[in-house]
């Protein structure tokens, strides 16, 4: 079904002939988007203001999924049926609309199956204004439009909410973002960005290992332990703790001042004393020598360092001689009612109290360029840039939040391009539409709030958040699902999710606190990973369920490889509650007994499975379950029943079965890796006088598995005949790949 245009008739908004909104006010208008069937909402007011709330009318009862900012920094999902359940700061709204249709059979009329289509609403940017959606108690759907500067006012907006519809929710979101890319011209779709190379390698971040106490000795020790365990990181993030900062509000020896830890300000672009001067067992005097030392000693390909968008949490220190050239001034953030109406954040509240050293907008590029050129000269390959949505609170006097964000984003991306040519940038704490729709080059961004090893109730929320947030973010950036710890009690849960995220896999293990057997499931011995092709997202039948609190559904996340699909099933029930969810205070999450959830896995859970299967697909799939090691063959409409207890998961490789000559075959991949199919690069079949030869191009080492309807005559690896095992009961063919992780060719001969 193609996207359908919409119209307002008798005060009702109709899409595909279906009424979505009633009581649409006269001041609300819709206008078509050029060269598409999508359209924009606009509205007018008689009173100029920097912040308007317009009603769009009463939203009818439909299953919905929304992504909203529960904190100023981060989004989470929410599902429901009524507009009153749609929170403030909603940045994506997806509706599931069902239509009953009738079929005629001769003279009789029979009720047929329901048709389903989806309606997507995206509040966007228009000029100096930014929009969000929210529900009212009367079930009205409202637009909030704001500039963030009391002096930047308007009475009219015409393109603040984009609406489109289609029968495939994933294609609908992708197509809509591409339409907006062309129409707005302020950002780029991920397909049109350069993706940094670190995504294909295993990494280590120092944050949860050391927090701000990070130091060269600890980094050296940690890298040594990884090497000894056979899981060498190829990229490293030196997180917060390496910079020279000063805190005016916390004096040594005095009682701790709550929140003052966020008020520290940057005093120099160079590293602090921990990274200068000769250290024990480390022949290095500064950051450059240390970076060169760890690259040469431990085979690191990428070293990133952390900094905040304004330099540090509290910005730049105005009294610093080094910082004065950037003309920083102390400004006091002003939060939007949308932020304070959801969850307040201690960091943001502290910055409101203590102020921020804001860089002169005319000197932003100079600051980034000086910082990044120094880092690049020190052997640093890229940066993780944090605390980004702080800018939205500093728009007063700068033309508003959208204008200020755009200036900073442009300067940051220009500096990255000049100093780190491979686009080596990770954006973080940037979950506002100001940032999303100002992103022309930034290609990686954190997908959720931090992995929090000390909070057992946040683990399942993390997995659900990154998957749902990737629906929107995955069309603009590669969502980074954050680090985890390999010896954490939820490590298997997190490790499996990261392996099918479509992004990198990295940990924040403390030295000597590792589970190398677990790490070898997503990481190959050379430090590379088997990265899936897309962003991991919830399956279609999970889009409108609550995998955290409904007590009956587990979460399914799908992705694609070149020749197969992958699904992870995660039981997130009974281990945490969504913040701001009505009734959650009555649910004992962390102390409740584990819940066993039973559901189904099907090849049809993989959207686009037919595209990778090709025209000669039988319609059947081979399904390999990672934990159980079981192999099944199913028609594409078939289902496998799965039962999982709280915090249990299973990963399924789903490979289309194709017929070569008379032999049915489906490659699985490296069956001891979570994303087995990520190892397969290609497959060809050639006819032989007595049968056929299937040639598989793959990489990595370990057990390679495939489904085969018959036992092969023989198998070769790089033209040398090799032993294989074949199970006649389930058709599982296993070939051992010895040696390194280089590309190789497997021939299966019948």
Secondary structure, DSSP 8 states (H G I E B T S, - for coil): -----EEEETTEEEETTEEEEES--TTEEEEE-TTSS-EEEEEEEEEEESEEEEEEEEE---EEEEEEESSSS-EEEEEESSGGG--TTEEEEEEEEEEEEEEEETTEEEEEEEEEEEEEEEE-EETTEEEEEEE-TTSEEEEEEE-S-TT--EEEEEEEEEEEEES-HHHHHHHHHHHHHHHH-S---GGGS---GGGGBEEEESHHHHGGG--HHHHHHHHHHHHHTT---SEEEE-SSSEEEE-TT--TTS---TTGGG--EEEEEEE-GGGSS-BTTB--SSHHHHHHHHHHHH--SEEEEEEETTBSTTBB-TT-TTGGGG--EEE-----HHHHTS---HHHHHHHHH-EEE--GGGHHHHHHHHHHHHHHTT--EEEEE-GGGGGG--TTTT-HHHHHHHHHHHHHHHHHHH-TTT-EEE-S--SHHHHTT-SS--EEE-SS---TT-GGGHHHHHHHHHHHHHHHTTTSEEE---B-TTSTTHHHHHHHHHTSSS-EEE---TT---HHHHHHHB-TTSBB---SS--EE-GGGTTS-TTTSSS--EEEEEE-SS-EEEEEE--TTS---TT-TTGGGS-TTTS----EEEEE-GGGSTTHHHHH-TTEEEEEEEEETTT--EEEEETT--EEEEE-TT-EEEEEEEEEEEETTEEEEEEEETTSTTGGGGEEEEEEEEETTEEEEEEEE-S-EEEEEEESS--SEEEETTEEE-EEE-TTT-EEEEEE-S-S--EEEEEE-
